[in-house]
Amino acid sequence: MSARLRLREETRREHEQVDAAYAAFDLSSVRGYGDFLAAQARAFLPLEAAVERGGAGLLIDDWATRRRAELLRADLAGLGIGRVDELPPVEFSGAAAVLGAVYVLEGSRLGGAMLRRAVPRGAPVRFLGGEDNGPRWRALTGMLDERLASGPDLDSAIAAARSVFDCFRIAARTRLAA
């Protein structure tokens, strides 16, 4: 089984939990969309910083074009939302863990492109992604298939991906409870 398929299968439960948590946000209202972005930021900002510290720029040739923290901050500012309380910093140990985390962060871009349709017209949507998501995703998953061929590396990537999904789930539940 390829790395991409194993990552998808082994993190299916966590992915479904995150999808269920974020489905509770009303993206059709500016306030609901703002709450959604704030929850995303609570997890995404420290996670992207962690993969940067872990060497994503050395592992992924086009990493600089994949970074989205500034897009998220700009969208929040466009909605009048200032600083967001972030989850505590995390660390990813080793290249495989960084790649597992990036798998989830980049996968969220695919989901974001679908969510754009529900967002109020005129709301900032830079963070949610654009038209080139499909080719970028295929390039990333092809690279994951090449680099995560060994059992221990793939296990490390899966563990990291699960922890990233957990961060997003916690961030959503925390924002919804506020």
N, C-alpha and C positions, 0 to 999 in steps of 0.2 A: 504494500500500500504506500502511495506517495506521502511525502511529509504534509502536503497541503490537505490531503484527505484525512490523514490521521489527526492533524490539528483540528480539523472541522469536527470529526467524530468524537474526539476525546474532550472537546470543549462545548459540545452541543448543549448540555444541561445549563452550564454557566451562561452561554449565549442566550438561551431562551429566558433565563431569569432576568438578564439585563433588558432584553426586549420587552418583557412584561413590565418591568419597573418603569421604563421610559414611555411605555404606551399610556401611562397615567397622566402625562403632560398634555395639555390642550394646545397643540401647535397652531390652531386656527386663530388664537388671540395673541396680541403682542405680549401681554403679560405672561401667558402660558409659554410662549416661545422663549421669552426672556428667562423664565424659570428653568426651562429645558437647557438652555445654553449655560446658565449658571451651574446647573448640576453637572453638565459635561465638563465645564472648566474646573470644577472641584477635583475631578479625577484626571482629566486630560493634561492639564498644565504640569502637575508634578510628574506624571508618567512620561510625557515627552521629554521633560528635563532629565529624567532618569535614563532613558535610552540614549540621549545625547551624551551623558556622562559615561555610559557603558560602551560608547564607541560606534553608535549607529552610523556616523559620518564616514567611518573607516570601513564599515561592513557593507554599506549600501551606496552604490555609486551616485545615485541621484537623490540622496537623503536631503540635501539642502532644499530641493524643490518639493519635498514631501512634508516638510515641517509646517505645522498649522497653528502653533500657539499664538503667533501674532495675528493671524486671521481671526481666531476665536476672541482674542482681546479686543480687536477692532469691532467685531460684531457686537460684543457686549457693550462697548462704548457707544456704538450707534443706537443702542436701545436704552442708553442712560444708566447702564449698570456699571458701577465702579469695581473696585477690588472684590474678588470672590475668595472666601475662605477655602483654601486648598486642603486636600487630604495630606497627611504627613508624607514627607519624602520617602520614596522607595528606592531600592538599589537592585539592579539585575547583574548577577554574577556570571560573567562569561558571554561569549558571542552567541551561543545558542539561546540563552535566556533573553538577550536583547532582541534577537530575531523573533522569538515567540511573542514578545511584547509588541513589536512592530506589526506582527500579523494582526493583532487585535486593533491597534490604532489605525492601521490602513484599512482594515475591514470596516471600521466605523465610517470611513469616507464613502464606501458603497452604500451603506444604509442612509447616510446623510443625503445623498443625491435623491433618494426616493422620498425622504421627508420634506425636501424643498417644496414639493407640490402643496403641502398642507400649510405652509407658512404664509402669513398675511403678505399681500403684495406690498412691495416697497421696503420690507424688513431686510436687514443685512443678512446675507446667506453665504458669505465667503467661506466660512468654516465648513459648511455642509458639503463642499466639493463641487466639481464641475463635470464637464462632458468627457474628460479624458480619463475618468476613473477606471473603466474597463481595461484598457491597455496597460495602465499603470499597475492594476491589481494582478493581471496575468504575468507581467514582468516580475513582480515581487514574488508571487507564488512559485514561478519557475525557478527563481533564485533560491527560495526556501527548499524546494525539492532537491536542488544540487548540494546545498550546504548542510542540510539536516539529514544526511543519509544514515548516520550511525544511530544505534539505539539510545545510548546515553545522551547524545546531543538532542535527539528528538524528544526524549523524556524531559529534559531540561526546558526545552522550548514550550512543551505542553504545560508544564508546571507554571512557567512565567505567564503564558497566555491565560491560564485559569486565574492567576492572581490579578491580572489586569481586568478581566471581566468582573472579578469580585470588587475591585476598586470602583468601577463604574456603577455596579449595583448599589454599593454603599452610598455613593454620592447621590444617586437618584433618590433613594429612600430618605436620606438626610434632608434633601431639599424639599421633598414632598411633605415631610413631617414639620417643616419650619412654618 
